[in-house]
Amino acid sequence: MRVSTLALVGVGLIGGSVGLAARRRGVGTRVVGFDRDRAALEQALARGILDEAAPDLAAAARAADLVVFCTPVDTIAAHVLAAAPACRPGSVLTDVGSTKAAIVRDLQGRLPAGVAFVGSHPLAGSEKNGPAFARADLFDDRLVVVTPMAPVDDRALSRVTAFWHSLGAAVRAMGPEEHDRALALTSHLPHLLASALAGVLPPEWAELTATGFRDTTRLAAGDPALWAAIFRSNQGSVLAALERLDGWLSRFRCALADGDTAALVELLRQGKAARDGLVP
Amino acid sequence: MRVSTLALVGVGLIGGSVGLAARRRGVGTRVVGFDRDRAALEQALARGILDEAAPDLAAAARAADLVVFCTPVDTIAAHVLAAAPACRPGSVLTDVGSTKAAIVRDLQGRLPAGVAFVGSHPLAGSEKNGPAFARADLFDDRLVVVTPMAPVDDRALSRVTAFWHSLGAAVRAMGPEEHDRALALTSHLPHLLASALAGVLPPEWAELTATGFRDTTRLAAGDPALWAAIFRSNQGSVLAALERLDGWLSRFRCALADGDTAALVELLRQGKAARDGLVP
């Protein structure tokens, strides 16, 4: 697939990686970007992520046939609504937010005729932020979930799907609510646990951590404001995921308190089976 | 430091790595090993971990001036007690078990005169098992905690300390109880959480996991029987660590339920500060 002009709103780690991947693979003939953070925009130009920095959101939107919104999850719907009136008829809008239902709710029925939005969530990232960490291969062989909203615009859905395929990713379509329930468990809960585990470490014991502690808590290094926004936008599902985990921890607690080796082995065996089942 | 004959009881991942490191660094003139698992013993010989396979525990102990016990944590004290009568006077015994207080309790006052035991715990490992995964560099720049038991045998303590230094590790001495309280938080709790997180993943959502979930759950691939034994031998401290985590998770739960962004950001900020403070 080819895009005449691709516009990126937000040129941090993900936006920057979309730009690099699109240019490397020849997907966007021209890549235009806008970011409120002028330093990030300059850096994106310097790194060859963009052909051109747009002076404002409307200018970026006006130039493009595909606009990808790559800002924090609690700002995406507002940016889409602000950009949409400037978009050309037939242009397609998507995003890379980690939660989808709240965005869809905010956009439902509020876009001008001829402008279509299909949500996306690339399951790729890093605990690092900013265009300095952008990578052209960030989406290679990763999964991007696309979450079309009713009534489904088939043309827009297939354009967004083809776009991610062009960047090297696999694509799966899901409803926004199902996406958010699943990601609460596969992404938001791991982040919360990593953060809690790091949070309870007494500083005097930091020297006694090894690679196990470090891997388990890697996600805790993520940006607090970005992640607070993700948790808030998926409040119900994150609370449900936490409750599910609590139940499992209670089983561990009982087995430990009872000194029940067989029960401990069985819990650990189930965890191992699930972990071994994942692609490495 | 040099050891005339180093004996390894158990030649899995850790025992095998002790052997490889000792031979590569010229620490042991001769490395003798015993393992109940004959296939592991053959593999250790084939990989050059050992100069010689001992026919039984007593033969390994008799041959050596330093014996390192590298079997599961719930078997170490029994192996030490079984081997000690065969040891030469002046020989020093140590181990690599993940918990220390229970072993010390089992050995206190039960060793023959002239035979000294000083517990060790190298903070290095892998979720893999067996001599096939042994690595000569496993201890390079890692910390080994040594846990002398009262009355402290200074000669044995300095020999064990010098031995780990010779293998490339840093060494820190701590009481066995303090070690176990700290490791409950820095090692056993991360393992338990990784396992629980993997355990609550519905199989149909496995496709929706990315590197974050995989890193956070890496430890869950460890051997269930080995880890059940570690948890059991450190029951009280693991339960206390779990309670500490529960308190932190409750703060997350309240902040989420109240939609309190400032509280969420503050919790995530504390987790990030703790994580960023660790050596990468």
Chai-1 contact restraints between the chains, C-beta under 6 A:
chainA,res_idxA,chainB,res_idxB,connection_type,confidence,min_distance_angstrom,max_distance_angstrom,comment,restraint_id
A,L123,B,A210,contact,1.0,0.0,6.0,A-B,restraint_1
A,A182,B,W205,contact,1.0,0.0,6.0,A-B,restraint_2
A,A182,B,L208,contact,1.0,0.0,6.0,A-B,restraint_3
A,T186,B,W205,contact,1.0,0.0,6.0,A-B,restraint_4
A,T186,B,L208,contact,1.0,0.0,6.0,A-B,restraint_5
A,T186,B,T209,contact,1.0,0.0,6.0,A-B,restraint_6
A,T186,B,F213,contact,1.0,0.0,6.0,A-B,restraint_7
A,S187,B,G212,contact,1.0,0.0,6.0,A-B,restraint_8
A,P190,B,G212,contact,1.0,0.0,6.0,A-B,restraint_9
A,P190,B,F213,contact,1.0,0.0,6.0,A-B,restraint_10
A,P190,B,T216,contact,1.0,0.0,6.0,A-B,restraint_11
A,L192,B,F252,contact,1.0,0.0,6.0,A-B,restraint_12
A,L193,B,L193,contact,1.0,0.0,6.0,A-B,restraint_13
A,A194,B,T216,contact,1.0,0.0,6.0,A-B,restraint_14
A,S195,B,L268,contact,1.0,0.0,6.0,A-B,restraint_15
A,S195,B,G271,contact,1.0,0.0,6.0,A-B,restraint_16
A,A196,B,L245,contact,1.0,0.0,6.0,A-B,restraint_17
A,A196,B,W248,contact,1.0,0.0,6.0,A-B,restraint_18
A,A196,B,L249,contact,1.0,0.0,6.0,A-B,restraint_19
A,A198,B,G271,contact,1.0,0.0,6.0,A-B,restraint_20
A,A198,B,A274,contact,1.0,0.0,6.0,A-B,restraint_21
A,A198,B,R275,contact,1.0,0.0,6.0,A-B,restraint_22
A,G199,B,W248,contact,1.0,0.0,6.0,A-B,restraint_23
A,G199,B,Q270,contact,1.0,0.0,6.0,A-B,restraint_24
A,G199,B,G271,contact,1.0,0.0,6.0,A-B,restraint_25
A,G199,B,A274,contact,1.0,0.0,6.0,A-B,restraint_26
A,V200,B,R244,contact,1.0,0.0,6.0,A-B,restraint_27
A,V200,B,L245,contact,1.0,0.0,6.0,A-B,restraint_28
A,V200,B,W248,contact,1.0,0.0,6.0,A-B,restraint_29
A,L201,B,A274,contact,1.0,0.0,6.0,A-B,restraint_30
A,W205,B,A182,contact,1.0,0.0,6.0,A-B,restraint_31
A,W205,B,T186,contact,1.0,0.0,6.0,A-B,restraint_32
A,A206,B,L278,contact,1.0,0.0,6.0,A-B,restraint_33
A,L208,B,A182,contact,1.0,0.0,6.0,A-B,restraint_34
A,L208,B,T186,contact,1.0,0.0,6.0,A-B,restraint_35
A,T209,B,T186,contact,1.0,0.0,6.0,A-B,restraint_36
A,T209,B,L278,contact,1.0,0.0,6.0,A-B,restraint_37
A,A210,B,L123,contact,1.0,0.0,6.0,A-B,restraint_38
A,G212,B,S187,contact,1.0,0.0,6.0,A-B,restraint_39
A,G212,B,P190,contact,1.0,0.0,6.0,A-B,restraint_40
A,G212,B,L219,contact,1.0,0.0,6.0,A-B,restraint_41
A,F213,B,T186,contact,1.0,0.0,6.0,A-B,restraint_42
A,F213,B,P190,contact,1.0,0.0,6.0,A-B,restraint_43
A,R214,B,L278,contact,1.0,0.0,6.0,A-B,restraint_44
A,D215,B,D215,contact,1.0,0.0,6.0,A-B,restraint_45
A,D215,B,R218,contact,1.0,0.0,6.0,A-B,restraint_46
A,T216,B,P190,contact,1.0,0.0,6.0,A-B,restraint_47
A,T216,B,A194,contact,1.0,0.0,6.0,A-B,restraint_48
A,T216,B,T216,contact,1.0,0.0,6.0,A-B,restraint_49
A,T217,B,R275,contact,1.0,0.0,6.0,A-B,restraint_50
A,R218,B,D215,contact,1.0,0.0,6.0,A-B,restraint_51
A,L219,B,G212,contact,1.0,0.0,6.0,A-B,restraint_52
A,A220,B,G271,contact,1.0,0.0,6.0,A-B,restraint_53
A,A220,B,K272,contact,1.0,0.0,6.0,A-B,restraint_54
A,A220,B,R275,contact,1.0,0.0,6.0,A-B,restraint_55
A,A221,B,K272,contact,1.0,0.0,6.0,A-B,restraint_56
A,A221,B,R275,contact,1.0,0.0,6.0,A-B,restraint_57
A,A221,B,D276,contact,1.0,0.0,6.0,A-B,restraint_58
A,P224,B,V265,contact,1.0,0.0,6.0,A-B,restraint_59
A,P224,B,L268,contact,1.0,0.0,6.0,A-B,restraint_60
A,P224,B,R269,contact,1.0,0.0,6.0,A-B,restraint_61
A,P224,B,K272,contact,1.0,0.0,6.0,A-B,restraint_62
A,A225,B,V265,contact,1.0,0.0,6.0,A-B,restraint_63
A,W227,B,L268,contact,1.0,0.0,6.0,A-B,restraint_64
A,A228,B,T261,contact,1.0,0.0,6.0,A-B,restraint_65
A,A228,B,L264,contact,1.0,0.0,6.0,A-B,restraint_66
A,A228,B,V265,contact,1.0,0.0,6.0,A-B,restraint_67
A,A228,B,L268,contact,1.0,0.0,6.0,A-B,restraint_68
A,F231,B,L264,contact,1.0,0.0,6.0,A-B,restraint_69
A,R232,B,T261,contact,1.0,0.0,6.0,A-B,restraint_70
A,Q235,B,L256,contact,1.0,0.0,6.0,A-B,restraint_71
A,L239,B,L256,contact,1.0,0.0,6.0,A-B,restraint_72
A,R244,B,V200,contact,1.0,0.0,6.0,A-B,restraint_73
A,L245,B,V200,contact,1.0,0.0,6.0,A-B,restraint_74
A,W248,B,A196,contact,1.0,0.0,6.0,A-B,restraint_75
A,W248,B,G199,contact,1.0,0.0,6.0,A-B,restraint_76
A,W248,B,V200,contact,1.0,0.0,6.0,A-B,restraint_77
A,L249,B,A196,contact,1.0,0.0,6.0,A-B,restraint_78
A,F252,B,L192,contact,1.0,0.0,6.0,A-B,restraint_79
A,L256,B,Q235,contact,1.0,0.0,6.0,A-B,restraint_80
A,L256,B,L239,contact,1.0,0.0,6.0,A-B,restraint_81
A,T261,B,A228,contact,1.0,0.0,6.0,A-B,restraint_82
A,T261,B,R232,contact,1.0,0.0,6.0,A-B,restraint_83
A,L264,B,A228,contact,1.0,0.0,6.0,A-B,restraint_84
A,L264,B,F231,contact,1.0,0.0,6.0,A-B,restraint_85
A,V265,B,P224,contact,1.0,0.0,6.0,A-B,restraint_86
A,V265,B,A225,contact,1.0,0.0,6.0,A-B,restraint_87
A,V265,B,A228,contact,1.0,0.0,6.0,A-B,restraint_88
A,L268,B,S195,contact,1.0,0.0,6.0,A-B,restraint_89
A,L268,B,P224,contact,1.0,0.0,6.0,A-B,restraint_90
A,L268,B,W227,contact,1.0,0.0,6.0,A-B,restraint_91
A,L268,B,A228,contact,1.0,0.0,6.0,A-B,restraint_92
A,R269,B,P224,contact,1.0,0.0,6.0,A-B,restraint_93
A,Q270,B,G199,contact,1.0,0.0,6.0,A-B,restraint_94
A,G271,B,S195,contact,1.0,0.0,6.0,A-B,restraint_95
A,G271,B,A198,contact,1.0,0.0,6.0,A-B,restraint_96
A,G271,B,G199,contact,1.0,0.0,6.0,A-B,restraint_97
A,G271,B,A220,contact,1.0,0.0,6.0,A-B,restraint_98
A,K272,B,A220,contact,1.0,0.0,6.0,A-B,restraint_99
A,K272,B,A221,contact,1.0,0.0,6.0,A-B,restraint_100
A,K272,B,P224,contact,1.0,0.0,6.0,A-B,restraint_101
A,A274,B,A198,contact,1.0,0.0,6.0,A-B,restraint_102
A,A274,B,L201,contact,1.0,0.0,6.0,A-B,restraint_103
A,R275,B,A198,contact,1.0,0.0,6.0,A-B,restraint_104
A,R275,B,T217,contact,1.0,0.0,6.0,A-B,restraint_105
A,R275,B,A220,contact,1.0,0.0,6.0,A-B,restraint_106
A,R275,B,A221,contact,1.0,0.0,6.0,A-B,restraint_107
A,D276,B,A221,contact,1.0,0.0,6.0,A-B,restraint_108
A,L278,B,A206,contact,1.0,0.0,6.0,A-B,restraint_109
A,L278,B,T209,contact,1.0,0.0,6.0,A-B,restraint_110
A,L278,B,R214,contact,1.0,0.0,6.0,A-B,restraint_111
